[in-house]
Amino acid sequence: MKLLFKRTLFAFVLVFSSFFISHSVEAIGLSPAEVKINNITNGMSVKKTVFLSRENAADEQAYRVKVSGEGSKYLSFPEQYVRFTRGANSSAFNFFVSPVAAPNGLYHVILDFEGVPVDEKGNPNESSVSVMPGVALVLTFEVTDQEIKNFSVSTVYVENSEVGQPVVFYFDGINGGNVDAKPEKIVVKMTSQSDPSDTRQVEIPGSELEAVAPSQTSKITFSYKNPLKEGTYYANVQIYADGKIIREQSKIVVTIFPPGTMSQAANFSALELNDVEFSLGEYVKIVGKIENTGNIPIEPTFYVEILKDEKIIDVLRANPKILLRNQNTDFELNYQITEPGDYTAQAHFEYGINKTEKKTAEFFVKTEVQPSYYIGYVVVGLIVLLLLVLIIKKIIRKDEDYDDYEDDEDYDDEEESNSSGQQDNNGGPKFVA
């Protein structure tokens, strides 16, 4: 009872102090001001993001993060400061909640964002005391040792399309549990508005859908790829999870335009490598960045040609991804180097009947071999050597045992001979030839 009273009192103090701080200070705002995480388990890590905002963006500012509360030791931060660049009205702050060996129960933490002075380059003065008013975030999280499933979805949206192009749907997947979750399947029925008898249905399996991490919300996209004629259609969508329909939405209006009405367009913005010089056996990470700049969703595929001495020696291909309008993403491929020399990675994207321009990135491979490259061969060699040693030792032991056996036989024969001689000398019968 005392522990429960202390935790309740502490939670009240945190909420009250957060309310007081956030409402008594007008210089900076926080959204959301309170974060709750349910059903987190030990060994799990949940990422959360909050946004700090300000009205006056004329100067650069920095805010130091301080934490207090019984669960503060389970928090980690990629950055210890929130920085506002000149002209920026908001700044994101990420933190992770990662309990380890934490007892089951409810934990309360308060995160104080304290303003600190910055130098000419906008870097915070780490040794200074707080000189500007700040704001506080109240965090509450519950630790449990039970596996909990709690998955739901938001309203389903659709993008208009044109003849010959897929129809793309999307919705938010909300995972309130502590295990990965996604729909088991999605059933889509398309009915022509002008001819209700023209009905087509497809089923999208869960294997084609992205999973949502525990305590996270993320966008899930899927596409209806059966060809549709020009016209207006009603879409009926059924989303299944745990063997039942968790959401059904009907009469979603979809318009299919003539070919070319809604142009597809994309911008291949950058091609990046993780380095420009490598050793034999290392992997080159090749990243292509693309943005959908057209009026309809696209499904680009990333291609990379590896050239050496101006000849193509390999072609890499990444799995396609669906991009909504104004959405951007990164594609990543890895290539292991087996020969030294100068190389060129030549990349492009393909979507629909379109191709982006090609971009190139050069890299050099040294003759030195990374120790890890031959580690597999070394291990196999050691195993073979060990087996040979064991076999040789076994053969030698057999030879020694055989020699010992022959020595024993000779010894037994000698003993028998001696015994016979002793019998003759003791008055036994003598045989004369």
VOLUM-826959 format. One record per residue (C-alpha): residue number from 0; residue in one letter; x, y, z. Coordinates in steps of 0.2 Angstrom, whole numbers. Example, Ala and Ser with C-alpha at 12.3 -4.5 7.8 and 13.67 -1.06 7.14 Angstrom:
VOLUM-826959
seq_type_c1_c2_c3
0_a_62_-22_39 .
1_s_68_-5_36 .
end
This chain:
VOLUM-826959
seq_type_c1_c2_c3
0_m_0_0_0 .
1_k_14_12_4 .
2_l_22_9_-13 .
3_l_6_11_-22 .
4_f_3_28_-12 .
5_k_21_34_-16 .
6_r_19_30_-35 .
7_t_2_38_-36 .
8_l_8_54_-27 .
9_f_23_55_-38 .
10_a_12_53_-54 .
11_f_1_67_-47 .
12_v_16_78_-44 .
13_l_23_75_-61 .
14_v_7_79_-70 .
15_f_4_94_-60 .
16_s_22_101_-62 .
17_s_21_97_-81 .
18_f_4_107_-82 .
19_f_12_121_-72 .
20_i_28_123_-82 .
21_s_20_121_-99 .
22_h_6_134_-96 .
23_s_17_146_-86 .
24_v_30_148_-100 .
25_e_25_155_-117 .
26_a_43_155_-125 .
27_i_42_136_-130 .
28_g_29_123_-133 .
29_l_28_104_-133 .
30_s_18_92_-143 .
31_p_12_80_-136 .
32_a_15_86_-118 .
33_e_11_68_-111 .
34_v_17_51_-118 .
35_k_10_34_-112 .
36_i_17_17_-117 .
37_n_7_2_-112 .
38_n_12_-16_-111 .
39_i_31_-14_-114 .
40_t_42_-30_-110 .
41_n_60_-31_-104 .
42_g_72_-32_-119 .
43_m_60_-22_-130 .
44_s_64_-4_-136 .
45_v_51_8_-141 .
46_k_55_24_-150 .
47_k_45_40_-147 .
48_t_46_57_-155 .
49_v_40_74_-148 .
50_f_41_91_-156 .
51_l_46_107_-147 .
52_s_40_123_-155 .
53_r_43_142_-153 .
54_e_36_158_-160 .
55_n_52_168_-162 .
56_a_63_160_-174 .
57_a_76_174_-177 .
58_d_90_166_-167 .
59_e_98_149_-164 .
60_q_93_141_-148 .
61_a_97_125_-138 .
62_y_88_115_-125 .
63_r_96_103_-113 .
64_v_87_87_-108 .
65_k_86_81_-90 .
66_v_76_66_-83 .
67_s_70_62_-66 .
68_g_59_48_-60 .
69_e_59_30_-55 .
70_g_60_24_-73 .
71_s_73_36_-80 .
72_k_87_23_-80 .
73_y_77_14_-94 .
74_l_78_30_-106 .
75_s_91_34_-119 .
76_f_93_48_-131 .
77_p_102_49_-147 .
78_e_105_68_-144 .
79_q_106_77_-127 .
80_y_101_93_-134 .
81_v_86_100_-144 .
82_r_93_113_-157 .
83_f_83_126_-166 .
84_t_92_133_-181 .
85_r_89_151_-186 .
86_g_72_152_-195 .
87_a_65_136_-188 .
88_n_50_136_-178 .
89_s_50_118_-173 .
90_s_62_104_-169 .
91_a_60_85_-166 .
92_f_67_76_-151 .
93_n_68_57_-151 .
94_f_70_45_-136 .
95_f_70_27_-133 .
96_v_62_17_-118 .
97_s_71_1_-116 .
98_p_68_-8_-100 .
99_v_80_-22_-94 .
100_a_76_-33_-79 .
101_a_63_-20_-74 .
102_p_49_-26_-62 .
103_n_32_-27_-68 .
104_g_22_-11_-65 .
105_l_19_7_-69 .
106_y_33_19_-71 .
107_h_33_38_-72 .
108_v_47_49_-79 .
109_i_48_68_-82 .
110_l_59_75_-95 .
111_d_64_94_-93 .
112_f_70_104_-108 .
113_e_80_118_-101 .
114_g_86_132_-112 .
115_v_105_135_-113 .
116_p_115_148_-122 .
117_v_124_144_-139 .
118_d_139_150_-147 .
119_e_141_159_-164 .
120_k_139_142_-173 .
121_g_124_137_-163 .
122_n_132_124_-152 .
123_p_126_123_-134 .
124_n_137_128_-120 .
125_e_138_112_-110 .
126_s_145_120_-94 .
127_s_132_133_-92 .
128_v_117_134_-81 .
129_s_100_136_-88 .
130_v_96_154_-93 .
131_m_80_152_-102 .
132_p_63_145_-97 .
133_g_59_128_-104 .
134_v_45_115_-104 .
135_a_42_97_-97 .
136_l_36_81_-104 .
137_v_27_68_-93 .
138_l_31_50_-98 .
139_t_21_35_-91 .
140_f_25_17_-96 .
141_e_19_0_-90 .
142_v_31_-15_-89 .
143_t_23_-32_-91 .
144_d_29_-50_-94 .
145_q_14_-55_-104 .
146_e_13_-56_-123 .
147_i_-1_-44_-128 .
148_k_-9_-42_-145 .
149_n_-18_-26_-148 .
150_f_-19_-21_-167 .
151_s_-31_-9_-175 .
152_v_-32_2_-191 .
153_s_-38_19_-196 .
154_t_-49_25_-210 .
155_v_-44_18_-227 .
156_y_-39_30_-241 .
157_v_-37_28_-260 .
158_e_-28_37_-274 .
159_n_-36_39_-290 .
160_s_-28_31_-305 .
161_e_-28_29_-324 .
162_v_-30_15_-336 .
163_g_-16_2_-335 .
164_q_-10_8_-318 .
165_p_-14_0_-301 .
166_v_-25_8_-288 .
167_v_-16_11_-272 .
168_f_-25_11_-255 .
169_y_-17_15_-238 .
170_f_-21_17_-220 .
171_d_-13_18_-203 .
172_g_-9_2_-193 .
173_i_-10_5_-174 .
174_n_0_-7_-164 .
175_g_-5_-5_-145 .
176_g_3_-22_-141 .
177_n_21_-28_-137 .
178_v_23_-39_-153 .
179_d_24_-35_-171 .
180_a_7_-35_-179 .
181_k_-1_-33_-197 .
182_p_-17_-38_-206 .
183_e_-18_-57_-210 .
184_k_-26_-52_-227 .
185_i_-36_-38_-236 .
186_v_-51_-42_-247 .
187_v_-55_-28_-260 .
188_k_-70_-28_-271 .
189_m_-72_-16_-285 .
190_t_-89_-12_-292 .
191_s_-92_-1_-307 .
192_q_-104_14_-303 .
193_s_-112_14_-320 .
194_d_-114_-5_-321 .
195_p_-116_-13_-304 .
196_s_-115_-31_-312 .
197_d_-97_-27_-316 .
198_t_-89_-33_-299 .
199_r_-71_-39_-297 .
200_q_-63_-45_-281 .
201_v_-45_-48_-276 .
202_e_-37_-54_-259 .
203_i_-20_-47_-254 .
204_p_-11_-59_-242 .
205_g_-3_-53_-226 .
206_s_14_-58_-233 .
207_e_14_-43_-245 .
208_l_10_-31_-231 .
209_e_22_-21_-219 .
210_a_22_-26_-201 .
211_v_20_-12_-187 .
212_a_32_-12_-173 .
213_p_26_-13_-155 .
214_s_18_3_-148 .
215_q_20_11_-165 .
216_t_9_18_-178 .
217_s_14_17_-197 .
218_k_6_18_-214 .
219_i_2_2_-223 .
220_t_0_3_-242 .
221_f_-7_-10_-254 .
222_s_-13_-10_-272 .
223_y_-27_-17_-282 .
224_k_-18_-23_-298 .
225_n_-32_-30_-309 .
226_p_-35_-20_-324 .
227_l_-49_-7_-324 .
228_k_-58_2_-338 .
229_e_-60_21_-338 .
230_g_-74_26_-326 .
231_t_-79_28_-308 .
232_y_-79_13_-296 .
233_y_-85_9_-278 .
234_a_-72_0_-267 .
235_n_-77_-11_-253 .
236_v_-62_-15_-241 .
237_q_-61_-29_-228 .
238_i_-46_-30_-216 .
239_y_-44_-46_-207 .
240_a_-33_-49_-191 .
241_d_-34_-64_-179 .
242_g_-47_-73_-190 .
243_k_-60_-59_-190 .
244_i_-64_-43_-199 .
245_i_-56_-28_-189 .
246_r_-62_-15_-201 .
247_e_-74_-15_-216 .
248_q_-76_1_-227 .
249_s_-88_2_-242 .
250_k_-92_14_-256 .
251_i_-74_21_-257 .
252_v_-75_31_-273 .
253_v_-61_28_-286 .
254_t_-59_37_-302 .
255_i_-50_29_-317 .
256_f_-44_41_-329 .
257_p_-38_39_-348 .
258_p_-20_34_-350 .
259_g_-8_49_-348 .
260_t_-21_60_-339 .
261_m_-12_58_-322 .
262_s_7_58_-326 .
263_q_19_48_-316 .
264_a_35_57_-311 .
265_a_49_54_-300 .
266_n_65_62_-294 .
267_f_81_52_-292 .
268_s_88_64_-279 .
269_a_105_55_-274 .
270_l_116_40_-275 .
271_e_127_37_-260 .
272_l_140_24_-255 .
273_n_146_21_-237 .
274_d_164_24_-242 .
275_v_175_27_-257 .
276_e_189_15_-253 .
277_f_187_-3_-248 .
278_s_197_-19_-244 .
279_l_194_-36_-252 .
280_g_180_-45_-244 .
281_e_171_-29_-238 .
282_y_153_-24_-242 .
283_v_149_-8_-252 .
284_k_132_-1_-246 .
285_i_124_7_-261 .
286_v_109_19_-257 .
287_g_97_27_-270 .
288_k_85_41_-264 .
289_i_69_44_-274 .
290_e_54_55_-272 .
291_n_37_54_-281 .
292_t_34_70_-289 .
293_g_19_65_-300 .
294_n_1_65_-297 .
295_i_-2_46_-294 .
296_p_7_33_-283 .
297_i_22_24_-291 .
298_e_30_8_-288 .
299_p_49_10_-292 .
300_t_62_-3_-293 .
301_f_81_1_-290 .
302_y_94_-6_-302 .
303_v_113_-5_-300 .
304_e_126_-10_-312 .
305_i_143_-13_-306 .
306_l_157_-9_-319 .
307_k_175_-13_-319 .
308_d_187_-8_-333 .
309_e_171_0_-341 .
310_k_163_-17_-342 .
311_i_147_-22_-333 .
312_i_152_-37_-321 .
313_d_136_-38_-310 .
314_v_118_-31_-310 .
315_l_109_-29_-293 .
316_r_90_-26_-291 .
317_a_80_-21_-275 .
318_n_62_-26_-272 .
319_p_50_-12_-277 .
320_k_41_-1_-265 .
321_i_25_9_-267 .
322_l_27_28_-265 .
323_l_12_39_-263 .
324_r_12_57_-270 .
325_n_26_68_-263 .
326_q_33_53_-253 .
327_n_51_49_-253 .
328_t_61_34_-248 .
329_d_78_26_-248 .
330_f_83_9_-257 .
331_e_98_0_-251 .
332_l_109_-14_-259 .
333_n_125_-22_-254 .
334_y_139_-28_-265 .
335_q_154_-39_-259 .
336_i_171_-35_-267 .
337_t_181_-50_-272 .
338_e_194_-42_-283 .
339_p_205_-26_-281 .
340_g_204_-11_-294 .
341_d_193_4_-298 .
342_y_174_1_-299 .
343_t_159_11_-304 .
344_a_141_9_-297 .
345_q_129_15_-311 .
346_a_111_16_-304 .
347_h_93_21_-310 .
348_f_75_18_-305 .
349_e_61_10_-316 .
350_y_43_14_-312 .
351_g_28_9_-324 .
352_i_35_12_-342 .
353_n_47_26_-335 .
354_k_65_26_-331 .
355_t_75_39_-321 .
356_e_91_46_-327 .
357_k_107_36_-322 .
358_k_118_42_-308 .
359_t_136_35_-305 .
360_a_147_34_-290 .
361_e_165_28_-291 .
362_f_175_18_-278 .
363_f_192_9_-276 .
364_v_196_-8_-269 .
365_k_213_-11_-261 .
366_t_223_-27_-263 .
367_e_224_-29_-244 .
368_v_212_-43_-238 .
369_q_201_-40_-223 .
370_p_205_-53_-210 .
371_s_186_-58_-209 .
372_y_186_-62_-228 .
373_y_196_-78_-226 .
374_i_190_-82_-208 .
375_g_178_-96_-215 .
376_y_192_-104_-224 .
377_v_203_-103_-209 .
378_v_190_-111_-198 .
379_v_187_-125_-210 .
380_g_206_-128_-212 .
381_l_208_-129_-193 .
382_i_194_-142_-192 .
383_v_202_-152_-206 .
384_l_219_-151_-198 .
385_l_212_-156_-181 .
386_l_203_-171_-189 .
387_l_220_-177_-198 .
388_v_229_-175_-181 .
389_l_215_-186_-173 .
390_i_216_-199_-187 .
391_i_235_-200_-186 .
392_k_235_-202_-167 .
393_k_222_-216_-169 .
394_i_233_-225_-181 .
395_i_249_-223_-171 .
396_r_239_-229_-155 .
397_k_234_-245_-165 .
398_d_252_-248_-171 .
399_e_258_-247_-153 .
400_d_244_-258_-147 .
401_y_248_-271_-160 .
402_d_267_-270_-155 .
403_d_262_-273_-137 .
404_y_251_-288_-142 .
405_e_266_-296_-151 .
406_d_278_-293_-136 .
407_d_265_-301_-125 .
408_e_264_-316_-137 .
409_d_283_-318_-137 .
410_y_283_-317_-119 .
411_d_270_-331_-117 .
412_d_280_-342_-129 .
413_e_296_-340_-119 .
414_e_286_-344_-103 .
415_e_280_-360_-110 .
416_s_297_-365_-115 .
417_n_304_-361_-98 .
418_s_291_-371_-90 .
419_s_294_-387_-101 .
420_g_313_-386_-97 .
421_q_309_-385_-78 .
422_q_298_-401_-79 .
423_d_312_-411_-88 .
424_n_325_-406_-74 .
425_n_313_-411_-60 .
426_g_313_-430_-65 .
427_g_300_-429_-78 .
428_p_300_-441_-93 .
429_k_315_-439_-105 .
430_f_313_-444_-123 .
431_v_329_-450_-132 .
432_a_330_-449_-151 .
end
